[in-house]
Amino acid sequence: MVRRVSGPALCPDGTKTEINGLHSVAHLPSLARRLCNELGLSDSEAATTFDWVATNDIEFGWFIPTYGDGPTLTDRSSMVPPSNELFARVSNAAERAGFEYLLVPVAAACWEAWITTAMMIPQTSTIDMLVAARPGVIAPTMMAKMISTFDQLSGGRIRVNLIAGGGERESRADGVYLDHDQRYEFMDETVTLMKQCWANNRPFDFAGKHVRAENVDVRPKPLQDPHPPFYIGGISPAAVEVGTKHADVYLFWSNTFDQIAADIATVREAAEQHGRGDKLRLGLRSHVLVRESAEEARTAVETLIAGATESMRTNRENSLGAESHADARMREVASAASDMDHWLTDTLWAGITTIRHGAGVTIVGSADQVCDTIQGYVDLGITSFCLSGYPHDDEATRFGDLVMPAFR
């Protein structure tokens, strides 16, 4: 990874090398963090050795399709069903390509995220797991214990993605009867309580609007100091309030530069109100498709939704995720670009959002075009990219070959 040199680090053979670090050992890249552990460095020594500011780094994450995979989103006959083999194949392809973490989603169609990530750790070597966690589904103290146990047993290879769910229908299916803003209130109390679980060495009580707990004593404490990083996304006022208060990385769903710039301004203003303007890292959740030429890329991306039926488009409009503010934005984007074959710009395509909910814009093009588009987001302040592409093992490999070298 290309980083500015800032200080010496001791290599396993006893020699010194110029290498960058972080303001907190909790945010060290996986390989660097494990090097510190192997050298027996304390957290303070590691943070000093790797004296580097995280916002000057660019990290890339990939995605495990725990609902299945395939070359298109419309041809069910070509779909690869969920399995340990599929998840491991995607995970290993992403690791070889140089990705630093894997997002593991939660939804009715997805296999369970915590079990999946636990299964992937021994089948990979360095890549972290970004586990999607929904406060309210798991008791906050138990979630804290799960995260810290995972952190210890994996050698610090867990990150936590906080999501409030796609809407009341989805939440009620899991026994959570809270409206949109109440779910974010619950999230706020959950994260606050978990942080106290990890910081307190003596039993304590907690009383909030939604969460109460007595004589709390969570062990073990996390390996990462002070805890694994939190990621969050969302554009509603409730999401922005909780995210800027607690998250280490704030993810936006990919969109035009102008829209992302506006979203960044909103989040930065909120972060300043919490005194965290210099602590919150900005990220982008996006699909990506890169090919040797722009023409090849355009042809390939349009096959993703080739053969889409009216039923698919109708189901997308009525999907569980359709209740979220971010998903409403995606539907607006798709509608606005419908007369341009879903192209927002020469390299941003919104076709996927016409048949499925969630992040629906794809960065498309040749290696140079994709690199330039990513750099455009970097120029806005984005330094964490959580990407996906179909099929996920093949697209991760292509990205690693054609794009990753420009940012390493």
C-alpha positions in Angstrom: 0.0 0.0 0.0 1.4 3.4 -0.9 1.8 5.4 2.3 4.0 8.3 3.3 7.1 7.2 5.3 7.1 8.5 8.8 9.3 6.3 11.0 11.4 3.2 11.5 10.0 -0.2 12.3 11.8 -3.3 13.5 11.5 -6.3 11.1 11.4 -9.9 12.4 15.1 -10.3 11.4 16.2 -7.4 13.6 16.7 -4.9 10.9 14.9 -1.6 10.6 12.6 -0.5 7.7 10.7 2.7 7.1 7.1 1.9 7.6 3.9 3.9 8.5 1.7 3.4 11.4 -1.5 4.8 12.9 -2.6 7.1 15.7 -4.2 4.0 17.3 -3.1 0.4 17.2 -6.8 -0.5 16.9 -6.7 0.8 13.3 -3.5 -0.8 12.1 -3.8 -2.7 8.9 -4.0 -6.4 9.5 -0.5 -7.3 8.5 1.1 -4.4 10.4 -1.0 -5.2 13.5 0.0 -8.8 13.5 3.7 -7.8 12.9 3.5 -5.8 16.1 2.0 -8.8 18.0 4.8 -11.1 16.7 7.4 -8.6 17.9 5.8 -8.4 21.3 5.2 -4.6 21.0 2.8 -3.1 23.5 -0.1 -1.0 22.2 1.7 2.3 22.9 4.9 1.0 21.3 3.0 -0.1 18.2 1.1 3.1 17.9 4.4 5.0 18.2 6.3 2.8 15.7 3.5 3.1 13.2 3.1 6.9 13.7 0.8 7.6 10.8 -2.6 9.4 10.4 -5.3 7.0 9.2 -7.1 9.4 7.0 -4.0 9.5 4.7 -4.5 5.8 3.9 -6.8 4.2 1.4 -8.3 0.9 2.4 -10.3 -1.5 0.3 -12.9 -4.0 1.5 -14.8 -6.7 -0.4 -18.1 -8.5 0.1 -19.1 -12.1 0.8 -22.4 -12.8 -1.0 -24.0 -15.0 1.7 -27.3 -15.2 -0.3 -25.5 -16.7 -3.4 -23.6 -15.4 -6.4 -23.6 -15.5 -10.1 -22.6 -13.6 -13.3 -25.9 -11.8 -13.5 -28.8 -10.7 -11.2 -31.5 -12.1 -13.5 -30.6 -15.6 -14.6 -31.5 -17.9 -11.8 -30.1 -20.9 -13.7 -26.6 -19.5 -13.4 -26.8 -18.7 -9.7 -24.3 -20.3 -7.4 -26.1 -21.2 -4.1 -24.7 -20.2 -0.7 -22.1 -22.6 0.7 -18.9 -22.7 2.7 -17.1 -23.4 -0.6 -18.5 -20.3 -2.2 -17.7 -18.1 0.8 -14.2 -19.4 1.1 -13.5 -19.0 -2.7 -14.6 -15.3 -2.5 -12.7 -14.7 0.7 -9.5 -16.1 -0.6 -9.8 -14.3 -3.9 -10.3 -11.0 -2.1 -7.3 -11.7 0.2 -5.1 -12.5 -2.7 -6.2 -9.4 -4.5 -5.1 -7.2 -1.6 -8.4 -6.4 0.1 -8.2 -5.7 3.8 -11.6 -6.7 5.0 -14.8 -8.5 4.0 -18.3 -7.2 4.6 -20.7 -9.9 5.6 -24.4 -8.8 5.3 -27.5 -9.6 7.2 -31.0 -10.0 5.6 -33.6 -12.7 5.4 -32.0 -14.2 2.3 -28.5 -14.2 3.7 -26.9 -16.9 5.7 -26.1 -16.0 9.3 -23.3 -13.4 9.5 -21.5 -14.3 12.7 -21.3 -18.0 11.9 -20.1 -17.3 8.4 -17.3 -15.0 9.6 -16.2 -17.5 12.3 -16.0 -20.1 9.5 -13.9 -17.8 7.2 -11.3 -16.9 9.8 -9.4 -20.2 9.7 -9.8 -20.4 5.9 -8.0 -17.1 5.4 -4.8 -15.6 6.7 -4.9 -11.8 7.1 -8.1 -10.4 5.9 -10.5 -8.9 8.5 -14.2 -9.6 8.8 -16.6 -6.6 8.8 -19.6 -8.2 10.5 -23.0 -6.6 10.0 -24.6 -6.3 13.4 -28.2 -5.2 14.1 -28.8 -3.9 17.6 -32.0 -5.2 19.1 -31.6 -8.7 17.6 -28.8 -9.7 20.0 -28.6 -8.5 23.6 -26.0 -5.6 23.9 -23.9 -7.3 26.6 -23.9 -10.6 24.6 -23.0 -8.7 21.4 -20.1 -7.1 23.3 -18.9 -10.5 24.5 -19.2 -12.0 21.0 -17.2 -9.2 19.5 -14.4 -9.2 22.1 -14.2 -13.0 22.0 -14.0 -13.0 18.2 -11.4 -10.3 18.4 -9.2 -12.3 20.8 -9.6 -15.6 19.0 -9.0 -14.2 15.5 -6.0 -12.1 16.5 -7.8 -8.8 16.0 -9.5 -9.6 12.7 -13.0 -8.2 13.3 -14.7 -4.9 12.5 -18.3 -4.1 13.2 -20.9 -2.7 10.7 -23.8 -1.2 12.6 -27.1 -1.3 10.7 -30.7 -0.5 11.8 -32.4 -2.7 9.3 -34.3 -2.0 6.1 -37.6 -1.1 7.8 -40.3 -2.2 10.3 -41.4 -5.2 8.3 -37.8 -6.6 8.4 -37.3 -5.8 12.0 -40.6 -7.3 13.2 -39.7 -10.5 11.4 -36.9 -10.7 14.0 -39.0 -9.7 16.9 -37.9 -6.1 17.0 -41.0 -3.8 17.3 -39.4 -0.4 17.0 -39.9 2.3 14.3 -37.0 3.9 12.3 -35.8 6.5 14.8 -36.4 4.1 17.8 -34.0 1.6 16.2 -31.3 4.2 16.0 -32.0 5.2 19.6 -31.6 1.5 20.5 -28.3 1.4 18.4 -27.0 4.5 20.3 -27.6 2.8 23.7 -26.3 -0.5 22.5 -22.9 0.9 21.3 -22.7 3.1 24.4 -23.2 0.1 26.6 -20.8 -2.1 24.7 -18.0 0.5 25.0 -18.6 0.6 28.7 -18.5 -3.2 28.8 -15.0 -3.1 27.3 -13.7 -0.1 29.3 -14.9 -1.2 32.8 -13.0 -3.8 34.8 -15.6 -3.9 37.5 -19.4 -4.7 37.4 -21.6 -1.8 36.6 -25.3 -0.9 35.9 -26.7 0.7 32.8 -30.1 2.4 32.4 -31.3 3.9 29.1 -34.6 4.5 27.4 -34.6 1.1 25.6 -31.8 -0.9 27.4 -31.3 -1.7 31.0 -28.7 -4.0 32.5 -27.4 -4.7 36.0 -24.1 -6.0 37.4 -22.6 -6.1 33.9 -19.2 -7.8 33.7 -18.1 -8.7 30.2 -15.0 -10.8 29.5 -12.7 -11.0 27.7 -11.9 -7.5 26.8 -11.1 -6.8 23.1 -7.6 -7.4 21.7 -7.8 -4.1 19.7 -7.5 -1.0 21.7 -9.9 0.3 22.8 -12.2 -1.9 20.7 -12.7 -3.0 17.1 -13.6 -0.2 14.7 -17.3 0.6 14.0 -18.6 1.2 10.5 -22.0 2.7 9.8 -24.0 4.1 6.8 -27.2 6.0 6.4 -28.5 9.4 5.4 -31.4 10.0 7.7 -31.0 12.5 10.5 -31.1 9.7 13.0 -28.4 7.7 11.2 -26.2 10.8 10.9 -26.6 11.6 14.6 -25.7 8.1 15.9 -23.0 7.5 13.2 -21.1 10.6 13.8 -21.2 10.0 17.6 -19.9 6.4 17.5 -18.5 5.3 14.2 -14.9 5.1 13.1 -15.8 4.9 9.4 -19.0 6.5 7.9 -20.0 4.8 4.6 -22.0 6.5 1.9 -23.7 4.6 -1.0 -21.9 5.5 -4.2 -23.5 8.4 -6.2 -22.4 11.4 -8.2 -19.5 13.4 -6.8 -21.8 16.4 -6.2 -24.2 14.2 -4.1 -21.4 12.6 -2.1 -19.8 16.0 -1.5 -23.1 17.2 -0.1 -23.5 14.1 2.1 -19.9 14.5 3.4 -20.6 18.1 4.4 -23.7 17.0 6.4 -21.8 14.3 8.2 -18.7 16.4 8.9 -20.9 19.2 10.4 -22.6 16.6 12.7 -19.2 15.1 13.6 -17.9 18.5 14.6 -20.9 18.9 17.0 -19.7 15.7 18.7 -16.1 16.9 18.8 -15.1 14.1 16.3 -14.4 16.1 13.1 -10.8 14.8 13.0 -11.6 11.3 14.1 -14.3 10.1 11.7 -13.1 8.4 8.5 -15.3 8.6 5.4 -16.0 5.6 3.2 -17.9 4.5 0.1 -20.0 1.4 -0.4 -20.2 0.6 -4.1 -20.3 -2.1 -6.8 -17.5 -2.1 -9.3 -16.8 -3.6 -12.7 -13.5 -3.2 -14.4 -12.3 -4.5 -17.8 -9.5 -4.0 -20.2 -11.4 -1.4 -22.2 -14.3 0.9 -21.5 -16.4 -0.7 -24.3 -15.9 -4.2 -22.8 -16.9 -2.8 -19.3 -20.1 -1.2 -20.6 -21.2 -4.4 -22.4 -20.4 -6.5 -19.3 -22.3 -4.3 -16.8 -25.4 -4.1 -18.9 -25.6 -7.9 -18.9 -26.0 -7.8 -15.1 -29.7 -6.9 -15.5 -30.3 -8.2 -19.0 -33.6 -10.0 -19.1 -35.0 -8.2 -16.1 -38.8 -8.7 -15.9 -41.5 -6.3 -14.8 -42.1 -8.6 -11.8 -38.4 -8.2 -10.7 -38.8 -4.4 -10.9 -42.1 -4.5 -9.0 -40.6 -6.7 -6.3 -37.8 -4.3 -5.9 -40.2 -1.5 -5.3 -42.0 -3.5 -2.6 -38.8 -5.0 -1.0 -38.2 -4.8 2.7 -35.3 -2.4 2.2 -37.6 0.0 0.4 -38.4 1.6 3.7 -34.9 3.0 4.4 -34.0 6.6 3.6 -30.8 5.5 1.7 -32.8 3.1 -0.4 -35.3 5.8 -1.2 -32.4 7.8 -2.5 -31.3 4.9 -4.7 -34.8 4.6 -6.2 -34.7 8.3 -7.0 -31.3 7.9 -8.6 -32.5 5.1 -10.8 -35.6 7.0 -11.9 -33.6 10.1 -12.7 -31.2 8.1 -14.9 -33.9 6.0 -16.6 -33.8 8.1 -19.8 -30.0 7.6 -20.0 -30.0 3.8 -19.7 -29.2 4.2 -16.0 -25.9 6.0 -16.6 -25.3 8.9 -14.1 -21.9 9.7 -15.6 -19.5 7.9 -18.0 -18.4 5.6 -15.2 -21.3 5.5 -12.8 -24.2 3.2 -13.6 -27.4 2.8 -11.5 -28.9 -0.2 -13.3 -28.6 -2.6 -10.4 -30.9 -0.4 -8.2 -33.8 -1.0 -10.6 -34.1 -4.7 -9.5 -32.7 -4.9 -6.0 -32.5 -2.8 -2.9 -29.3 -1.6 -1.2 -26.3 0.2 -2.7 -27.1 0.1 -6.4 -24.5 2.3 -8.2 -21.6 0.6 -10.0 -18.2 2.2 -10.8 -17.6 1.0 -14.4 -14.8 1.2 -16.9 -11.3 0.5 -17.9 -8.6 0.3 -15.3 -7.8 4.0 -15.9 -11.4 5.0 -15.7 -12.1 3.1 -12.5 -8.9 4.5 -10.9 -9.8 8.0 -11.9 -13.3 7.7 -10.5 -12.0 6.3 -7.2 -9.4 9.1 -7.1 -12.3 11.5 -7.6 -13.9 10.2 -4.4 -10.5 10.3 -2.6 -10.2 14.0 -3.5 -13.6 14.5 -1.7 -12.2 12.9 1.4 -13.2 9.2 1.0 -10.5 6.8 2.1 -12.3 3.6 2.7 -13.9 1.7 -0.2 -16.2 -1.2 0.5 -16.7 -2.8 -2.9 -18.5 -5.8 -4.6 -18.9 -7.2 -8.1 -20.4 -10.2 -9.9 -19.3 -12.9 -9.7 -17.5 -11.9 -6.5 -14.4 -14.1 -6.8 -13.7 -13.2 -10.4 -14.4 -9.4 -10.0 -12.2 -9.3 -6.9 -9.3 -10.8 -8.9 -9.8 -8.4 -11.8 -9.8 -5.4 -9.4 -6.7 -6.7 -7.7 -4.9 -7.1 -11.1 -6.1 -3.9 -12.8 -6.8 -1.3 -10.2 -5.3 -2.2 -6.8 -1.6 -1.6 -7.9 -2.5 2.1 -8.5 -3.3 2.5 -4.8 -0.6 0.4 -3.3 
